[in-house]
């Protein structure tokens, strides 16, 4: 699973971004949203994160700030 947030801060090769990466996530109980009643569709799902001899999650930040 990869979640990415991008800002408007321009870098020489793109934009500043923050990413959360979960390398081994498996959906165990998905649900399908209902679009028939006119309300905002929502859905949920259950998942398991496995330790696949790697990190369970990574946080990646790309910025122009050199004081990190």
N, C-alpha and C positions, 0 to 999 in steps of 0.2 A: 504494500500500500504506500502510496506517495501522496502527500498533501503539500501543496505549494502556495505560498503567498508572495505576490510580487508587488513592489512599491513603484513609485514614479521616479525614484532616485536613479538617474542615468549613470551607468558605468561605461567604460570604454568598450566593453564587449556585451552589453545588455543592460539589465536593470538589477537593482539590489533585490535579493530574494531570501526567503526563509523556507526551509523544507523540513518536514518530518517524514522519515522513511522507516517503515516496518517491513523488513525483508521477507518474513515468513508468517503471513497472516492468512488464516483460512476461515471463510464464512461457513458457519455451522447451521444456522437457522434463518434463511432469508425470508423476507415478507414482501408482498407485492402491494403497492399503494392502490387505493380505490379512488378513481377519478369521477365517479358517477354522481355524487351528491352535491357538487358545486363548491365545496369547501377546498381549502388549500390541502393538497395531497401531502401526506407524511408517511414515512415508513421507518422501520427499524430492522436491525439485524443483529444477530449474535455472532461472535467470531472468537477464535483462539489464536493467541500469539505463541509460536513455537520457538524454542531455542535450538536453532539449526547450526550449532557450533559457531555462531557469529553473534554479534550484538543483537539484542532484541529490538532495539530502536536506535536510530541516528537522528541527530539534529544538525542540519547544515545551514550555515548562514553565509551569504555572499554580500559584502558591503564594501564601500570605499573607505571606511573608517580604519585607519592603521593603528589605532590605540587599543585594539582588542587584546 
